[in-house]
Amino acid sequence: MQSHPKLLTTELILACQVSPSFMTTKKLETTLEQIIKTSVHSFEFQRAALVLVRRGNPPVWWLAENKLVSLKNKNQYWTTLDKNLNQLEINQEKLLETLNPVAYTTLPVILQAGDPVGTMEVGIFNTDSETADYMLIKALLLGRHMADIIQESIFETHKDREFRKLAAWLEVISTVSSTLDTRQVLHVVAQLTADLFFARTCIYMLDKDEKIIRPIAAVGSYDNKLKDKLKALTNYPIFPAMNIAITSKRPFIITPQNINKYIPLDIIKDFNYSWMIMAPIVKKDKTLGIMQVDRPCALTGFNHEETEIISAIARVTAITMENAKLIDVLGRKELLLHRLVNKLITAQEDEKKRFALDLHDGIIQSLIGIWYRLQRITRSSNKDPEEWYKEISDITAVLGEQIEDTRHIIYDLRPVILDNYGLVPAIKSYSKKIQEQHNLQIQLMLGKENVRFPSKIEITLYRIYQEIITNVIKHSGATKVQVEFYADESEVKLSIMDNGSGLSDSTQQQCQTGNHLGLASIKERTLLLNGTSKINSEPGKGTQVQVVIPV
């Protein structure tokens, strides 16, 4: 059968950037040269070349031409490629893209233990786009075959046949341990897993109800458009195969014999699924996501050892994600701590300033006035004693007022009633004061008044109560507050519910992230005593704050 004319003009370039220390062997060179020569006849390329690019060392490349076609001198692609390779001083991420191939893709390759995952570029030139896409499929099979030979030439020198898997496994651990970016971790894991098993790897995250999937990372040795295709699966219902992996917390193997039962038919057709493994990414008995590894073109599936390695990679991924999350939480905690400390210092300074102004403008001025009035009371005065009695009576009244003002200042600093009588009387006293000063009805259900708790618990709950009431007055627009206090031998519970405007979704999100300092301070005060705080609120339906502290 005669070949199509366009096929005989098509040119193939395979370029692979390798470590500067990478050395070829005579056996490897002979094998690759033979494969290149065979490819131009078997795959009907006009020319085909394989290039190994080594930073700091000359490139190594093999070129074959189809002798059945009349050829002139090297065309512009080969000339430009030759020039670029000889002038190359540092690695370029995508060498062949600078030559504007008609069709282009990449394959991941592990070329040496301890080195990062390499990339083999595949470019089709000198033909139309339809022919290029057709020839790219053949080129991918050829590229994967040559990558396997290069890899085997390295690892066959090791007596242990499992060294390659061990090296790749260590690469996974090393790489995911070097970053705290969760998305980056998932992409690296997908890349390394796809290369290790010559497969496609997809990582899905699950929603909190474990009902829909969200694709996060995808790497496909056989499908360069895999990522784009996976985007369409966002919010897709979980596959039955995923449900089994989620329930069992173990990897689930899919074969061509059972695939129709566990994967939707439209998905099988769209992705050309055949052999698959669904490995759950589990943290503390909760499945966060699914690592899916599949081989659409393979004749055989995954053996027991490969399944266990994939499962182990999924477990390491879960640990790394948890570590990244903990670091993120610690970072936000540290930021919140700085903000709370700043708020505390500012509040202390404001309190000192207010205290100084109260003393200077109120008590001090009154005492100075009293002092001057007392100076006029002398034996040599000609005033009637009755007038002195009236003056002394007025001074006494002024002194009484200043004593009362001083008591208010001291009460604001630290309510004496809290130390002398306990939390319940202190809450009653503060609530009475608030009702007198503001148009706010406070309904109290506090239980026994004579119950005492450790000083730290009493002052913490009292300050929390003050903070909540302040927030109610400033922000909620509430007219009524219901306060419940419960205590037994194991814990004390304080619940404050208002009929105000409630909290918006954005405000509740700020409460969770620590951006609302008033509510954040309540949470931090509670945590200092190993307690818990909970906020329930809906817009227009008021807010309830509940604090529980163990005794």
SVG drawing of the C-alpha trace seen along z (x, -y; Angstrom):
<svg xmlns="http://www.w3.org/2000/svg" viewBox="-36 -90 67 99">
<polyline fill="none" stroke="black" stroke-width="0.4" points="0.0,0.0 1.4,-3.4 2.0,-6.0 0.2,-9.3 2.4,-12.1 2.0,-14.3 3.3,-11.6 6.6,-11.4 7.3,-15.1 6.6,-14.9 9.5,-15.4 9.9,-14.3 12.1,-15.8 12.4,-14.3 14.3,-16.5 15.1,-15.5 17.0,-17.7 19.1,-15.6 21.6,-16.1 25.0,-17.5 26.5,-14.3 24.4,-12.0 26.6,-9.7 25.5,-7.4 26.8,-3.9 27.8,-2.3 24.9,0.1 22.4,-2.7 23.7,-4.7 23.5,-1.7 20.0,-0.9 18.7,-4.5 20.3,-4.8 18.6,-1.7 15.2,-2.8 15.5,-6.2 16.4,-4.5 13.6,-2.1 11.1,-4.8 11.4,-6.7 10.3,-3.6 7.9,-2.0 6.2,-5.3 6.7,-7.0 8.5,-10.1 10.8,-11.9 13.3,-12.6 13.4,-11.8 15.9,-12.9 16.5,-12.3 18.4,-15.0 19.8,-14.7 20.5,-18.2 23.1,-18.5 23.8,-21.9 27.5,-22.7 28.2,-19.8 27.7,-19.3 24.3,-17.8 24.1,-14.2 21.8,-13.5 20.8,-10.9 19.3,-11.7 17.7,-9.3 16.4,-10.1 14.0,-8.1 16.2,-7.1 13.1,-6.5 12.5,-10.2 14.7,-12.6 16.3,-14.9 18.0,-18.2 20.3,-19.8 19.0,-20.2 16.0,-22.5 15.5,-25.4 14.3,-23.3 17.4,-21.2 19.7,-24.1 18.0,-26.2 17.9,-23.2 21.6,-22.5 22.5,-26.2 20.4,-26.4 21.8,-23.2 25.4,-24.3 24.8,-27.8 22.8,-26.5 24.4,-27.5 21.5,-27.1 18.4,-24.9 15.4,-26.2 12.1,-24.9 10.7,-24.2 13.4,-24.0 11.2,-22.8 8.5,-25.4 11.0,-28.0 10.9,-26.1 7.1,-26.5 6.1,-22.8 2.8,-22.0 2.0,-19.6 3.7,-19.4 3.5,-17.6 5.7,-16.4 6.4,-13.2 7.7,-13.0 11.0,-11.0 13.0,-10.0 16.6,-9.9 18.6,-9.6 17.9,-8.9 17.9,-12.1 17.5,-14.4 14.2,-16.2 11.8,-14.6 12.9,-15.3 10.8,-16.1 10.9,-14.6 9.6,-17.1 7.9,-15.7 7.5,-18.0 6.0,-17.3 7.1,-19.6 6.7,-20.3 3.1,-19.0 -0.5,-20.2 -2.2,-20.2 -4.5,-17.2 -1.5,-15.0 0.5,-16.4 -2.1,-15.3 -2.3,-11.8 1.5,-11.4 1.8,-12.8 0.0,-9.7 2.6,-7.5 5.4,-9.8 4.1,-9.5 4.4,-5.7 7.9,-6.0 8.9,-8.6 7.6,-6.6 9.5,-3.5 12.8,-5.5 12.3,-7.1 11.9,-3.6 15.1,-2.4 17.0,-5.4 15.7,-4.8 16.4,-1.1 20.0,-1.7 20.5,-3.7 18.8,-1.5 19.9,1.9 23.4,1.2 21.9,1.6 21.7,5.1 18.4,4.4 15.7,4.4 13.5,2.3 15.9,-0.5 14.1,-2.6 10.8,-2.4 12.6,-3.2 14.4,-6.2 11.1,-7.5 9.4,-6.9 12.2,-8.8 11.7,-11.6 8.1,-11.8 8.8,-12.1 11.6,-14.6 9.6,-16.8 6.4,-17.0 8.3,-17.6 10.1,-20.6 7.0,-22.8 4.0,-23.9 1.9,-24.9 -0.9,-22.4 -1.7,-22.9 2.0,-22.6 2.2,-19.4 -0.7,-17.9 0.8,-18.8 4.2,-17.4 2.7,-14.2 0.6,-13.8 3.6,-14.4 5.9,-11.9 3.2,-9.3 2.4,-9.5 6.0,-9.1 6.7,-6.3 3.8,-4.1 3.8,-5.4 0.2,-6.4 -2.2,-9.3 -2.7,-10.7 -5.6,-12.8 -6.2,-14.2 -9.7,-15.1 -10.7,-16.9 -14.1,-16.1 -16.7,-18.5 -17.4,-18.4 -20.4,-16.0 -18.3,-13.7 -20.8,-14.0 -19.1,-15.9 -15.5,-16.1 -13.2,-19.0 -10.2,-18.2 -7.1,-19.8 -4.1,-18.3 -3.7,-16.2 -0.7,-14.8 -1.1,-12.5 1.6,-10.7 -0.9,-9.7 -3.1,-12.8 -1.7,-16.3 -5.2,-17.8 -6.1,-16.0 -6.2,-19.1 -8.6,-20.9 -10.9,-17.9 -10.9,-17.4 -12.1,-21.0 -15.5,-19.9 -15.8,-17.4 -15.9,-20.1 -18.9,-19.4 -19.5,-16.1 -21.1,-13.5 -18.7,-11.0 -18.1,-7.8 -19.3,-4.5 -15.6,-3.4 -14.7,-6.5 -17.5,-5.6 -16.0,-2.2 -12.5,-3.7 -14.0,-6.4 -15.9,-3.8 -13.1,-1.2 -10.3,-3.7 -8.3,-1.4 -7.4,-1.7 -9.9,-0.2 -8.8,1.5 -10.8,1.2 -10.3,3.5 -11.8,3.6 -14.1,6.3 -15.7,4.3 -15.2,0.7 -18.8,0.3 -20.2,1.0 -18.1,-1.5 -17.4,-4.4 -20.1,-6.4 -20.2,-5.3 -19.8,-8.9 -16.7,-9.3 -15.2,-6.0 -15.7,-7.1 -14.4,-10.6 -11.2,-9.6 -10.7,-6.2 -10.5,-4.6 -9.4,-1.0 -7.1,0.0 -7.5,-2.2 -6.8,-2.6 -8.7,-4.9 -6.6,-5.6 -8.2,-7.6 -6.3,-10.5 -7.3,-10.1 -6.7,-12.3 -7.9,-11.1 -10.5,-8.8 -11.9,-11.5 -11.3,-11.2 -10.1,-14.5 -9.7,-13.4 -9.0,-10.6 -5.8,-9.9 -6.8,-8.3 -4.1,-6.5 -4.9,-4.9 -3.4,-3.3 -5.6,-3.7 -3.3,-2.0 -1.8,0.8 -2.4,4.5 -2.2,5.2 -3.3,3.4 -1.6,2.6 -0.2,5.4 -0.3,5.7 3.0,4.0 2.1,1.0 -1.2,0.7 0.5,0.5 3.0,-2.1 0.1,-4.3 -1.7,-3.9 1.4,-4.9 1.9,-8.0 -1.7,-8.9 -1.1,-8.6 2.1,-10.7 0.1,-13.3 -2.5,-13.4 0.1,-14.0 1.8,-16.7 -1.6,-18.4 -2.3,-18.3 1.2,-19.7 0.6,-22.5 -2.7,-23.2 -1.3,-23.3 1.5,-25.6 -1.1,-27.9 -3.2,-27.8 -0.1,-28.6 0.7,-31.5 -2.8,-32.9 -2.6,-32.3 0.6,-34.2 -0.8,-37.1 -3.9,-37.1 -1.7,-37.0 0.2,-40.1 -3.1,-41.9 -4.5,-40.9 -1.4,-42.0 -1.5,-45.3 -5.1,-45.7 -4.3,-44.9 -1.5,-47.5 -3.7,-50.1 -6.6,-49.3 -4.2,-49.6 -2.9,-52.9 -6.4,-54.2 -7.5,-53.1 -4.5,-54.8 -5.3,-58.0 -9.0,-57.9 -8.0,-57.2 -5.6,-60.2 -8.3,-62.5 -10.9,-61.3 -8.5,-62.0 -7.3,-65.3 -10.6,-66.8 -12.8,-65.4 -11.3,-64.3 -8.1,-66.5 -10.0,-69.7 -12.6,-69.0 -9.9,-68.4 -8.2,-71.6 -11.5,-73.5 -12.0,-71.9 -8.5,-72.8 -9.0,-76.5 -12.4,-76.5 -10.8,-75.0 -8.1,-77.7 -10.7,-80.3 -11.8,-78.6 -9.5,-80.2 -9.9,-81.4 -9.4,-85.0 -12.4,-84.9 -15.3,-87.2 -17.9,-85.0 -20.8,-83.6 -20.2,-80.0 -23.5,-79.1 -22.0,-80.2 -19.1,-77.9 -21.3,-75.0 -23.0,-75.5 -19.6,-75.7 -18.4,-72.6 -21.7,-70.8 -21.2,-71.8 -17.6,-70.6 -18.7,-67.3 -21.2,-66.8 -18.5,-67.5 -16.2,-65.0 -19.0,-62.4 -19.4,-62.9 -15.6,-62.4 -15.6,-59.3 -18.4,-57.9 -16.6,-58.9 -13.4,-57.2 -15.4,-54.0 -16.7,-54.0 -13.2,-54.3 -11.9,-51.5 -14.9,-49.4 -14.2,-49.8 -10.6,-48.8 -11.5,-45.7 -15.0,-45.2 -14.6,-44.7 -17.8,-42.8 -16.3,-40.1 -13.5,-39.5 -15.7,-39.7 -18.9,-38.0 -18.2,-36.1 -19.2,-35.9 -23.0,-35.8 -23.4,-39.0 -20.8,-40.8 -22.8,-39.9 -26.0,-41.1 -24.4,-44.4 -22.9,-45.0 -26.2,-44.2 -28.1,-46.6 -25.6,-49.4 -26.0,-48.7 -29.8,-48.7 -29.7,-52.1 -27.3,-53.6 -28.7,-52.0 -32.1,-51.1 -31.4,-47.4 -33.4,-44.8 -31.3,-42.0 -33.0,-38.9 -30.8,-36.9 -31.0,-33.2 -27.9,-32.8 -28.7,-30.1 -27.1,-30.3 -25.3,-33.5 -23.0,-32.0 -21.2,-29.6 -17.5,-30.4 -14.9,-29.4 -11.2,-29.8 -10.2,-33.5 -9.0,-32.9 -12.4,-31.5 -14.4,-34.2 -12.4,-37.1 -12.3,-35.5 -16.1,-34.9 -16.7,-38.4 -14.5,-40.0 -16.1,-37.8 -19.5,-38.9 -18.4,-42.6 -17.1,-42.1 -20.2,-40.4 -22.5,-43.1 -20.3,-45.8 -20.6,-44.2 -24.4,-43.9 -24.7,-47.6 -22.3,-48.8 -23.3,-46.5 -26.4,-44.5 -29.2,-47.0 -30.8,-44.5 -33.4,-45.6 -33.3,-42.4 -30.6,-40.0 -31.1,-36.7 -28.2,-35.5 -28.0,-31.9 -25.3,-30.7 -24.9,-27.0 -22.3,-25.3 -21.7,-21.8 -18.7,-19.9 -17.0,-19.6 -17.8,-22.8 -19.3,-26.2 -21.3,-27.4 -22.3,-31.0 -24.8,-31.7 -25.7,-35.1 -28.5,-35.5 -29.7,-38.8 -32.6,-39.7 -30.4,-41.9 -29.6,-42.0 -27.3,-38.9 -24.0,-38.4 -23.6,-38.4 -21.8,-35.5 -18.7,-37.6 -18.6,-38.6 -18.9,-35.0 -16.1,-34.1 -14.0,-36.9 -14.8,-35.4 -13.4,-32.0 -10.3,-33.5 -9.7,-35.8 -10.2,-39.1 -12.9,-40.2 -10.8,-41.1 -13.6,-41.4 -14.9,-37.9 -11.4,-36.7 -10.4,-37.9 -13.4,-35.9 -12.1,-32.8 -8.5,-33.3 -9.6,-34.0 -11.6,-30.8 -8.8,-28.7 -6.4,-29.9 -8.5,-28.0 -8.9,-24.9 -12.5,-26.0 -14.6,-26.2 -16.6,-29.1 -19.3,-28.9 -21.2,-31.5 -24.6,-30.8 -26.1,-33.6 -28.3,-34.3 -28.9,-37.7 -32.1,-39.2 -32.4,-36.4 -30.0,-37.6 -26.8,-36.0 -26.0,-33.5 -22.5,-33.2 -21.9,-30.1 -18.7,-29.7 -17.9,-26.4 -14.9,-26.2 -13.9,-23.1 -13.6,-23.5"/>
</svg>
